[in-house]
Structures are given as structure tokens and as C-alpha cells.
Amino acid sequence: MQKTVERVDPAFRADVLNGLAEPIPAIPARWFYDRRGSELFDDITRLPSYYPTRTETALLQARASDIADRVGRGGALVEFGSGSSTKTPIVLDALRPAAYVPIDISGDYLRDSAAALAADFPQIDVIPVEADFTKPMALPDKVRGMGRVGFFPGSTIGNFVPRSATDLLRHFRTVLGTGSKLLIGMDRVKPVDRLIAAYDDPEGVTAEFNRNLLRRINRELDGDIPVEAFDHEARWNDMLGRIEMHLVANRDVAFRVEERRFRFAKGASIHTENSHKYGPRGARLLLLAGGWTPLAEWTDANEDFALILAEAQPDRFAP
């Protein structure tokens, strides 16, 4: 049945139709996160092979007091992405902000998450904002004049190529303002077998998460993509320092999305996600390029993952 224009995000339509037509077909990873995709990602974070969430959560628990001492309590905590059920409460409990502003493109998931956190922290004003945090936006009037701390966990910054990551960090600086701080999680480079296992789990949850994007296209854009014709594949690209996720055609396949037709030969792929991994110096340089001055850094004993606190310091006339 043809979907009504009102129910389809025009940016989603444009990214899918344009992305599938590119010489190297690709769809931005942010479109993974409809309600089902968000639920599947939560499932991924609990898998034995998926170390980032477990490691970052332990880091937050161990360093929450140190972070709060450096950041200060009160003010507004602004999370770019809907708050997770594990990491966000740790930060809220440590910082005790006056307001918490989660920003996410997945409206239903955002509202459910915000409602749960509001019930757990009744003393904090929880103000969810349904928006694409990569686009121009303004914070709610209620947090005007408050000190602001951005929270960007999960190594989500790794989903962006360095050029786009730098632009995103500059955008965060604009949204939060000079003098604000940013607590960001970044995954470290490590042996390839561990990286591949984290993004191609034996339970098949990540594969289902990847293919759910095709189901969303079929549902929202009147597509007829044969989902079973595409296999999930995780690859390590050493030259670019990243894990890549692809949907690879296991046979010649033709399909339609809205009124446009596409053909994929066996072995051709749709590139759906990057996850860049950073060493210590690369992470700090990325933050500096994005307008953030690193203040402190915490890692786990194995140095698998890093939490970095940075500040949007005033622009300087000279070095």
C-alpha cells in the first residue's frame, strides 16, 4: 500500500533514494534507529562480544565522581542521542543537573526513554527534543542561562568520517555555547578479531539490526526489497581505521523503492555504517579540530575505550 507523504520523513526518502543510486551505494547509519532498530541496538549492547557498552558503563561507574568534580553539579545535561537505560542514569546521578535534555531522531523511543528517566529522577526537569542532532537546532528556552554539559557516549562519533565528525563537533559547540563542556566516548584501535566479533556476533543480532534497515525502507517507502537476498557483513578497513558494515547481495536482485527501480549484482553491497577507532592522539586532535579542548581522559585497564572531557574555550586571537 502506498505510504502517505505525511508519514515519511523527507530526509529519509532522499537519503535512501539518492544513496542507493550512488556508484558506491550507501545509506547513513542514523536511519537504523526506528523503534525496532533502537530495540535491536539495545540488545546488541548486552551481547558478550560487544565490549563498548560494557566497558564504557564500567568506566562511568568508576569515574563518575571525578567527572562530576571537574564538571560541577547543577546546570543542564544535553545528551545527543536518546538516553540509554544503563549509562545515562550513572551520569544523572553523579552530576545531578537541574535539567536533562535528550535529543533524538526516533520520537517514540525518545519519549519512552525520557519518561522512564523522569520517573527515576523526579527532581530533574527532563525535556526531550525530537530532532536530528546533526542539523541546526536550538535548545529549549528552559535551559537558557544554565551551564551546559554535552554527553555523547557509545563512540557514536566513530560513525562519522573524520570530516563529518569534525563538522559535528563544531555543531555541538554552536548548540552548547562557549564555556560549555562535552563528555564523549571513543573506541580505541584493537586486534581485528575482537573488532569483527563485536560487529558480527554469533547470535545474529547485529545482522538483524542491519537488515532491519531494509524492512524500514519497505514499510515506510513502499519498497519491495527481498530482505533475505542480503547478508550482513562486517569488515575491517585498516587504511581508514574503521569497521564497516555492509548488506551484501547473495544473488542478483532487483527491487523497487517508491517508483524507482534498483538492481544489485551478486556480491554488490549497500554500505550502512562506519565505526572509526581512534588512538589517544588522534582522538584529541579530532576534538581540537572540532573546537573542543581536551581537559581530562579516562580509560579502562586494557585501554579498550576512552572517556574524554573537553571544553569549548573562547576563540583565541593567536596560538
Secondary structure, DSSP 8 states (H G I E B T S, - for coil): ----GGGS-HHHHHHHHHHHHSSS-B--GGGG-SHHHHHHHHHHHTSTT-HHHHHHHHHHHHHHHHHHHHH-SSSEEEEES---TTHHHHHHHHH--SEEEEEES-HHHHHHHHHHHHHH-TTSEE--EES-TTS-----GGGTTS-EEEEE-TTGGGGS-HHHHHHHHHHHHHHH-TT-EEEEEEE----HHHHHHHHS-TT-HHHHHHHHHHHHHHHHTT----GGGEEEEEEEETTTTEEEEEEEESS-EEEEETTEEEEE-TT-EEEEEEEE---HHHHHHHHHHTT-EEEEEEE-TT--EEEEEEE-----S--
